[in-house]
Structures are given as structure tokens and as C-alpha cells.
Amino acid sequence: MLDKFKIGHFTDEKTKTGVSVFLAEQGAVGGVSVRGAAPATRETDLLNPTKAVQLINAVVLSGGSAFGLEAASGVQKYLFENGFGYNAGKYRVPIVVGASIYDLEYGEFGFPDKEAGYAAAKSAKAGNFSRGEIGGATGATVSKALGMDTAVKTALGIQTYQMNGLEIAVFSVVNALGDITENGKIIAGALTPDGEPIGMRRVMTMSSVDLKPQNTTITCILTNAILNKVEANILADLAHDGYAEAISPVHTMFDGDAVFVMASGEKAVEFNMLTALIPTLTAKAIRNSVTPGAMPISKKVDPLLYAFFKRAWKSRK
């Protein structure tokens, strides 16, 4: 499945961060949509349909916040050494785009550097749909409006689809400020002292909560469909509908949410079919990042803090 793509990961168990790499050595049509207000991204302007470059060689999803963008340079080095990239004349220039999440407070301070990116690219292989707390998702957490102590750990979320020769895979690194939801119910989030979801949407109505831009959900969608850059960008936009289905609240001023699309151009498909599929597949990938029985990293919400919230919420009714 999707054999024109190679997928690789580098995981740093000591600092609890990493990088995931999605390679299209011969090039793929790319698209992007950035909806969050606090992104850490690389080369996203190239994916604008008005820009000259038509094909990209890699998408890199990493930890390490803006520091982690360095990993993409290692991916670029690997591709260059192997003769892949945009023919710029005397040299080929690999086109590598990407985004990073803020995971600096989950483990020790650290970020995936150039060597980590190179290692992830070198390890990449077709059909690598490995799941778990790996690569860019190594330090990913959700439900963080009350801080890291009550956040919930996530893993790399993956959802695949195959029908009549069409192939799609959605990979999500879920590091949201909000909770993960399904049918309006919180399936991963901070808990009250009674063990019930507290609800980040409700917490964010409190002006006394000190929120920070330490969150981001970043996604790479691979498909064998024949797309142009306009269509790839439309699908990246529509994937954010899946974010809205599965994350609450989403696209806040403290999230750097971004979606990348890579299309290898092998299968002709009715485009409207893709517009219907992508939001649902994205929402499923996000929900698949939840480990069954996932609990807050350290503890439940402090009872005194929760009592304060309860009084404030009651006074607003």
C-alpha cells in the first residue's frame, strides 16, 4: 500500500522527543493548511499553488518546537546524498517541508536535530504503519489547559483506507490544548478529583487560567490519487474539519495546527469523493492516537483548583 512513499521514525527515549519522516523520493504533489495561531513550520509557502515548485520530496513531523525544525535539514541531506530533489541546474535540491510540536516539557529538554532527521530518513521504508509513542509523537500530549501534570499522553495516530485502487493513509501527531472527543464525548482529557473529564473548553472560559502556546496537532496525509496543487491544498483545508470533529476546543491561539498532503499521482479518482473521505479519516486518525485507558500523566486535577472552578462556573449560570 502506498509503495511510492517511505515512512521512517527516530525516537529519543531519553529526552522523550522524536521525528517522523514521509518520503516521496521521486516527488509528490503537495498541499498544506495551517489553522493554528502558533505554528512552527518550514517551507510551507512552496506549497501555495501560485509557486513554481510542483513536487515535494518529504514531509517532516517533529517534536522540539521551533528547535525541532532542524531535523528537516537532516532529511534534506539524506535525499541530496541519494540524488533526489528538484533539478535546479548543476545540483538537485530536495524539497522538504514540515512542522513541529511543542513537547519540551514532557521529558528532559531536547529536540530532534539534523542527525535525528537523517537517521529517520535512512530508516524509512514503504508500508511502515508502525504505531505507538514513536517519532514525532514521542512527547505528544493533550488536554493541557491546566498544565502538564494533568495532561494525557497520546501516540502516533494512523488511519488507512483502500477501495477500488484508491489508497490513503493519515498520520497525526496529536499534541492539542484541547481534549479528544467522539460524538461530543471526551475520550481523552484531564480528570476531576472524581475521575470524570473536566473539559478543556470549559476551563478556557476562565480568565484566570494562564494558557501558553505549547500545543499543536500536525498531520501528514498520503494518497496515490492524481491531484494538482490546488486540490491538494483543498484537501489539507478540509482535513481541519476532522480536527474539529475530534478535538475540543481546536485551532486556538495556543495551537499551531497544520495539515500536509502528499499525492503520488497514480490513481484517477473523482475529487468530490476525496473531499468527503478526508475529514472523517483525519478525525479517526486523531482518535486512534488515544491509548485505551489513557490517564493523566501525573495526577488528577488538584481538588482545591477544581473547587475554585466549580464555584466560578456555578456563578456564571
Solvent accessible surface area in square Angstrom, and as a share of the most:
residue,aa,sasa,rsa
1,M,66,0.29
2,L,5,0.02
3,D,100,0.52
4,K,119,0.50
5,F,1,0.00
6,K,72,0.30
7,I,2,0.01
8,G,1,0.01
9,H,32,0.14
10,F,68,0.28
11,T,41,0.24
12,D,42,0.22
13,E,113,0.51
14,K,148,0.63
15,T,20,0.12
16,K,71,0.30
17,T,2,0.01
18,G,1,0.01
19,V,0,0.00
20,S,0,0.00
21,V,0,0.00
22,F,0,0.00
23,L,1,0.00
24,A,3,0.02
25,E,29,0.13
26,Q,151,0.67
27,G,17,0.16
28,A,1,0.01
29,V,25,0.14
30,G,1,0.01
31,G,0,0.00
32,V,21,0.12
33,S,9,0.06
34,V,58,0.33
35,R,107,0.39
36,G,7,0.07
37,A,51,0.40
38,A,33,0.26
39,P,62,0.39
40,A,18,0.14
41,T,43,0.25
42,R,46,0.17
43,E,78,0.35
44,T,29,0.17
45,D,108,0.56
46,L,41,0.20
47,L,2,0.01
48,N,62,0.32
49,P,53,0.33
50,T,114,0.66
51,K,85,0.36
52,A,91,0.71
53,V,18,0.10
54,Q,101,0.45
55,L,82,0.41
56,I,3,0.01
57,N,7,0.04
58,A,0,0.00
59,V,0,0.00
60,V,4,0.02
61,L,0,0.00
62,S,1,0.01
63,G,0,0.00
64,G,0,0.00
65,S,25,0.16
66,A,66,0.51
67,F,106,0.44
68,G,0,0.00
69,L,43,0.22
70,E,72,0.32
71,A,0,0.00
72,A,3,0.02
73,S,37,0.24
74,G,0,0.00
75,V,0,0.00
76,Q,50,0.22
77,K,93,0.39
78,Y,33,0.13
79,L,0,0.00
80,F,103,0.43
81,E,95,0.42
82,N,72,0.37
83,G,45,0.43
84,F,44,0.18
85,G,13,0.12
86,Y,106,0.40
87,N,92,0.47
88,A,64,0.50
89,G,55,0.53
90,K,174,0.74
91,Y,125,0.48
92,R,111,0.41
93,V,61,0.35
94,P,4,0.02
95,I,11,0.06
96,V,1,0.01
97,V,0,0.00
98,G,2,0.02
99,A,2,0.02
100,S,2,0.01
101,I,1,0.00
102,Y,49,0.19
103,D,8,0.04
104,L,24,0.12
105,E,90,0.40
106,Y,58,0.22
107,G,28,0.27
108,E,96,0.43
109,F,124,0.52
110,G,12,0.12
111,F,65,0.27
112,P,3,0.02
113,D,47,0.24
114,K,78,0.33
115,E,120,0.54
116,A,5,0.04
117,G,0,0.00
118,Y,59,0.23
119,A,40,0.31
120,A,0,0.00
121,A,1,0.01
122,K,139,0.59
123,S,60,0.39
124,A,14,0.11
125,K,120,0.51
126,A,48,0.37
127,G,41,0.39
128,N,15,0.08
129,F,53,0.22
130,S,55,0.36
131,R,133,0.48
132,G,25,0.24
133,E,80,0.36
134,I,41,0.21
135,G,0,0.00
136,G,0,0.00
137,A,0,0.00
138,T,5,0.03
139,G,1,0.01
140,A,0,0.00
141,T,1,0.01
142,V,0,0.00
143,S,0,0.00
144,K,20,0.08
145,A,6,0.04
146,L,37,0.18
147,G,32,0.30
148,M,46,0.21
149,D,72,0.37
150,T,8,0.05
151,A,0,0.00
152,V,0,0.00
153,K,24,0.10
154,T,0,0.00
155,A,11,0.08
156,L,1,0.01
157,G,0,0.00
158,I,1,0.00
159,Q,39,0.17
160,T,49,0.29
161,Y,41,0.16
162,Q,114,0.51
163,M,104,0.46
164,N,131,0.67
165,G,47,0.45
166,L,2,0.01
167,E,34,0.15
168,I,0,0.00
169,A,0,0.00
170,V,0,0.00
171,F,0,0.00
172,S,0,0.00
173,V,0,0.00
174,V,0,0.00
175,N,0,0.00
176,A,2,0.02
177,L,3,0.02
178,G,0,0.00
179,D,2,0.01
180,I,0,0.00
181,T,12,0.07
182,E,75,0.34
183,N,148,0.76
184,G,78,0.75
185,K,148,0.63
186,I,41,0.21
187,I,64,0.33
188,A,4,0.03
189,G,6,0.06
190,A,0,0.00
191,L,21,0.11
192,T,6,0.03
193,P,46,0.29
194,D,121,0.63
195,G,28,0.27
196,E,106,0.47
197,P,57,0.36
198,I,3,0.02
199,G,11,0.10
200,M,0,0.00
201,R,142,0.52
202,R,104,0.38
203,V,0,0.00
204,M,54,0.24
205,T,69,0.40
206,M,13,0.06
207,S,113,0.73
208,S,75,0.48
209,V,26,0.15
210,D,111,0.57
211,L,33,0.16
212,K,95,0.40
213,P,81,0.51
214,Q,41,0.18
215,N,4,0.02
216,T,4,0.03
217,T,0,0.00
218,I,0,0.00
219,T,0,0.00
220,C,0,0.00
221,I,1,0.00
222,L,0,0.00
223,T,2,0.01
224,N,12,0.06
225,A,0,0.00
226,I,94,0.48
227,L,12,0.06
228,N,82,0.42
229,K,11,0.05
230,V,79,0.45
231,E,41,0.19
232,A,0,0.00
233,N,25,0.13
234,I,70,0.36
235,L,1,0.01
236,A,0,0.00
237,D,60,0.31
238,L,48,0.24
239,A,0,0.00
240,H,1,0.01
241,D,67,0.35
242,G,0,0.00
243,Y,0,0.00
244,A,61,0.47
245,E,86,0.39
246,A,0,0.00
247,I,3,0.01
248,S,23,0.15
249,P,14,0.09
250,V,31,0.18
251,H,50,0.22
252,T,15,0.09
253,M,141,0.63
254,F,55,0.23
255,D,2,0.01
256,G,1,0.01
257,D,2,0.01
258,A,0,0.00
259,V,0,0.00
260,F,0,0.00
261,V,0,0.00
262,M,0,0.00
263,A,1,0.01
264,S,28,0.18
265,G,37,0.35
266,E,82,0.37
267,K,66,0.28
268,A,75,0.58
269,V,35,0.20
270,E,105,0.47
271,F,43,0.18
272,N,100,0.51
273,M,67,0.30
274,L,1,0.00
275,T,32,0.19
276,A,74,0.57
277,L,34,0.17
278,I,2,0.01
279,P,16,0.10
280,T,62,0.36
281,L,8,0.04
282,T,0,0.00
283,A,0,0.00
284,K,90,0.38
285,A,0,0.00
286,I,0,0.00
287,R,43,0.16
288,N,65,0.33
289,S,0,0.00
290,V,27,0.16
291,T,64,0.37
292,P,126,0.79
293,G,70,0.68
294,A,30,0.23
295,M,111,0.49
296,P,16,0.10
297,I,73,0.37
298,S,70,0.45
299,K,110,0.47
300,K,81,0.35
301,V,2,0.01
302,D,66,0.34
303,P,86,0.54
304,L,148,0.74
305,L,68,0.34
306,Y,30,0.12
307,A,36,0.28
308,F,82,0.34
309,F,2,0.01
310,K,110,0.46
311,R,156,0.57
312,A,19,0.14
313,W,18,0.06
314,K,152,0.65
315,S,92,0.59
316,R,139,0.51
317,K,201,0.85
